[in-house]
Amino acid sequence: MINKMPVQKITDKRRWLEILAVVLTGLGKFVFMDWLNLRFLYISAAILFWVAYIFIRHKNDKGILQYWGFTRKDFKETFKIILPFGVISAVAFFIIGHYLETNILSWHILPLLLLYPIWGTIQQFIIVALIAGNLRDMEHTSIPYFAIILSTSIIFAAVHYPFNLLIIGTFLLAILYTIVYLKKKNLYVLGIFHGWLGALFFYTVLARDSFWEVFGVFFS
């Protein structure tokens, strides 16, 4: 049995500042990834920043990790909920890729299936936990459930601009992820499926070699 540690009171001010930090992180994607083409640098910096923030918060509040969803609690239940959607999505990716003639599967996807869930978990944390979770748990602001899901999904989809198919796909998945998170609150499962489906989407529907885009700088 997993003991639930009490979390310290989180003020609305802190929640809004966290949401602002998430928005700035998203804007940084357009600058460093899309404009300057510094994909590896941006992802590394974003991961380091948010991991440092998680560490500092955990050091001062031992219950914050479980509150956010970094927990084994409900892992199996959440996995069972997401699995059918994951399988359906994967099959759909292959079918769409075959129709568009964009399937470029290669061994490059293998390391991404191991590494991308780490980045996926960070993305789920900053988008779903810090936006949807904070909006729901505001003390002095009442936001409708539907508005929380919609705003979180729009933000999640927006950071995947300018790829229209990716925007549509991430918007639909974000709706599912947000609903599941608000019920079960397990970031690990969401991060795993985010990473697996994201990697597969690039190599089937978008015909993009994400491994080369991220790590190609080390081979040039």
Secondary structure, 3 states (H helix, E strand, C coil): CCCCCCCCCCCHHHHHHHHHHHHHHHHHHHHHHHHCCCHHHHHHHHHHHHHHHHHHHHHHCCCHHHHHCCCCCCHHHHHHHHHHHHHHHHHHHHHHHHHHCCCCCCCCHHHHHHHHHHHHHHHHHHHHHHHHHHHHCCCCCCCCHHHHHHHHHHHHHHCCCCCHHHHHHHHHHHHHHHHHHHHHCCHHHHHHHHHHHHHHHHHHCCCCCHHHHHHHHHCC
